[in-house]
Amino acid sequence: MGSSTHHYNQVIDKRLTNRSHNATIASQSGHNTPMPELPEVETTCRGIAPAVRSRRIAAVVVREHRLRWPLPKNFASLLQGQTIRDVNRRAKYILLDATDGTLIAHLGMSGSLRVLPADAALLPHDHVDIVLDSGMCLRFNDARRFGSMHWTTDDPSRHALLKNLAPEPLGDEFDAAYLFGKTRRRKVAIKQLLMNANVVVGVGNIYASEALFRSGVRPTRPAGRVTQQEIVRLVKAVKAVLHAAIRAGGTTLRDYVNADGAPGYFRQKLFVYERASDPCRKCKTPIKQLKQGQRSTYYCPRCQR
């Protein structure tokens, strides 16, 4: 590893944890702008995988180094010549497993990764092209520049961004026994706990609201007062709503497009999110809206107790 890269990684390791924590707080309090959540990131991984798997990186074009963390000056040379072996996801991070390391990418609040011909016309905020030997490129677009890219030659699970992450909501570790244990003697509202990345990763505002509706639990209920039977329903609902969103291609968000540039369409299936005053799809009672941690929460006052 070159000295400049080693220095960059040292700086990142010192700053990542605090910056990541601060960004999580900012995204959960004070920003109503929708952002790519776990299903959108999973959709991106599945969308780009066939085009990039087993492809060699012929070149890297960096038009803007100033992402959430500045890209190192030698970023292009680090990636050039690498062969992408696989595409994986951890929480909302996209992992490109390459010959000699891993590219860890985060879409931030407005980012997208699309597979396009390398000579495709540029759009505003097209910051990075990873040009493949197929003549296609993986293009990173991010209007707010809150996304990030990091190259590591170590085990990515030990990277500062990933090493302290909680269980995946779709994994076996996230089950009723686990969540029930995390809720005991907790006064925090169940929706806030469900969105806490130290408890479970990737259950953002939209999907927490929808899962709570499906399980019949009011989002303001103190976590410690949610019964074991309700926790069983809630865990099943979290998994079901995320699976449904992934199947549908992700929720349509203002800034999100999937790998081929088409928006997702899970929004058509939402029961409560952004449906304030609309009739509940089950009981016709008007959906209510309130603020929790400066984020909008939606629920049915009759179906959710």
N, C-alpha and C positions, 0 to 999 in steps of 0.2 A: 504494500500500500504506500503511495507517495506521501511525502511530508505534508503537502497542502491538503490532501484528503484526510490524513490523520488529524490534522489541526481542525479541519471542518467538523469531523465527527466528534472531537472533544468538545467543541463549542456547542454543537447540537445536543450532546448528551447532558451538558450542564443546563441548557435552557429548555429542552423539550418538555420535561415533566411539568414545570411551572406554567409554560405557555399553553400546554395542552389543557391543564386544569382551568386556567383562566378562560380559555376559549370555550370550554364546556359550560362554565358559568355564564359567559356572555350569550351563548346560543340558547340557554335555557331561561335567561332573564334579561329581557330588553330587546330581543330580536324576534319579531313575528314573521320575518321572511322565511318561507319554506326552504328547506335544504334537502339534498339527497339523503334519504335514510337507508337503513339496511337493505330493504328490497330493491331500491334503485341501484345500490352498489353491487348487489348480487346479480342484478340484471345486466349491469355493465360487464362484470366478470364473465358471465355466460355469453354475452354478445361479442366480446373481443377475443375470447379464447380460440375459436376456430381459425381466426385470421392471423394470430400471433404465435400460436404454439408451434414449436420446432422451426421458427423463422429466425434468421440472423439479422441483427441490427446493423444495417449498412451505414447509417449516418444518424446523427442527432442534430436537430436545428433548434437552438434556443433563441427566441426572439425577446424574451423577458425573463431576466434572472430573479426579479424581485417578487417572488411568491411569498407565502406566509413566512417561510424561512428562505433566505436567498440561496439560489442554487450555486454550488461551487463553480469556479471558473473552469475547472477541468471536467465538468459534468458530462459533456458530450464525449470526451475521450474515454471516460470510465465505462460508458455503455457501448460505444462503437465496437463492433466485432463480437459482442456477446450473442449467444443463441438463447432465445426464450424457450425454456423447457415446459413451463406450465403457468397457469394463472389461478391464484387462490385469493381468498378473502379472510380477513380477521377483523371482526367488528365492522367498521366502515372504511377499513384500509384495503386497498387492492395490492396484492403481492405478485409481481412478475418474477418468477423464479428463473434465473439465467445461469449460464455456464459457471461463472465465477462469483456470483453474488445475487442479491435480490433488490429489485426496485420496489420501494414502498411508496404508494401514491395515495393521497387523500383528496377527495373532490371538494372539500371545504363547503362553503355555503352556495356556490353557484357553478361548480366545475362540471366538466363532462370529458369523457374520453371516447373518441369516435374513430372508427376505421374508415379511412378515405384513401383515394389515390394520392400518391405523394405530391402530385402537381395540382391537386384540387385548389380552387380559389380560396384565398384566406378570408376569414371573417374577423371582425373586431375581437380582440382578446384571445386569439389563437397564439398561445405563448410557446408551446413546445411541440415539435414533431419528432417522433421516433420512427425513422424511415426503415422499412423492412426490405429484405432482399427480394421480396415478391413484387416490389413496385408500389405497395401500399404503405400507409403510415398510420401510426397511432397518434392522433392529434389531441392535445390537451388544451381546452379552452376554459377560461375562468375570469369572468368579468370583475369579480371583487378581489381576486388574487389572494383568497384565504385558503386555497388548496395548497398542497405541498408535495414534493418529491424528494425521496431520500434513497441513496445507494448504500448498501451495507454488504460487506463480505463475510460478516459473522452470521450466526444463526439468527434469523429475523425475529424469532420469538423472544430473544434477549434484548432487542432494540428498546430504547427508552420509551418509545411510543406504544409498544406492544406488551412489554414484560409484566405490567401490572393490571392488564385488562381482566375484567370479570368474565364469567362463562358466557358462551354464545346462547342466545335464546332458542335456537333450533337444535342445540346439542343435547346429549343425554344428561349432562351435568345439571342443566336447568330443568329441574323437575319440581313437583309439589313439595316434597320434603325439604329441598333446598330453599325455595322461596318462603315456605312457612317458617323456617328457622330464621330467615332474614327479617321477617315482619314482626316477630315476637317482641313485645314491650316497646314497640316503635310508635311514636305519636305522629310522625310525619304522615301526610296524606298518601294513600296507596298509589295514586298516580305519580306523585313526585318520587316515591321510592322505586317505582317501576322504570322511571326514566333516569335513575341514578346509575351511571356507568360503572360504579364500584359494586353494584349488585348484579346487573346484567347489562350487556352491551347491546346497543343498536335498537332499543325499543324507544323510538322517538315519540314526539307529541301526537302525530296522527295515529300511529298504531297502538299507543297506550290508550288513547280515547276509544278506539274501536274495540280493543280487547276487553276493556272494562265494561263496555256496553254488552258485548256478547256474553260476559260472565255475570251480568246483572249486579255489578258492584259500583256504587257511586264513587266517583273519583276523589271526593273530599273526605271519604271515610278514613280515620286513622288506621295505618297499616296494621297495628297490633290488634285491632278489633275486627279484622277480616277473618272469618272462620276457616278452619282447615278444609271444609267442603268447598267453600268459595275459592280458596287458593287453588284447589284441584281444577275447578272450572276455569280460573283465570290463566293458569299455565297452559291449559289446552287451548284457550282462546288466543293467547299470545302466539302460539305456534301456528294455529289455524289462520289467523289474519295475516301473518307474515308469509306463510306458504301461498295464500290466496293472492297476495300482492305480487309475489315473485312470479306466479303463474300468469298474472295479468300484465306483467311487464313493468311494474312499478307505478307509483302514483303520479298523475300528471301534476307537475309543479312548474311554476313560471320559468325557472331557470334550468330545469332538468330535461335532458334528452338522453335517450339510451344510445347504445353503441352505433346504431345505424341512423341516428338523427331523429328518430320518431319518438314522440312523447309516450309515456306510459298511459294506461287508462284505468287504473284501479279506482280512481276517484269516482267513477260511475257507481261503484259498489259500496261507498261509504254510508254508514248508518247514522252517524252523529257529527262527524268532523265537518266544520264550516256549514252546518245546517241549522243554525240558530233560528228559532221561531218556526221552522218547517215542521210538519207533523211527523212524529215518530213512525218509522216504517212498520212497526209492530203494533203499537197501541193508539196511534194518532195524536198522542199528547204532544204539544209543542216542545221542541228541543230547546234546552236552556244553555246559555253560555256564561262562563265566569272566567276570572283570571286566577291562575295558580303560578306563583313564581314569575309573574309578568308574561306568562304564556296563556293563550286562550285554551279553555277546556270546554268540551261540549258533552252533554249527557241528557238522558231522558229521566225526568223526575219520577216517573211512574215505574219504568222498567228497572231502574237502578236504585238500590236501597243502601 
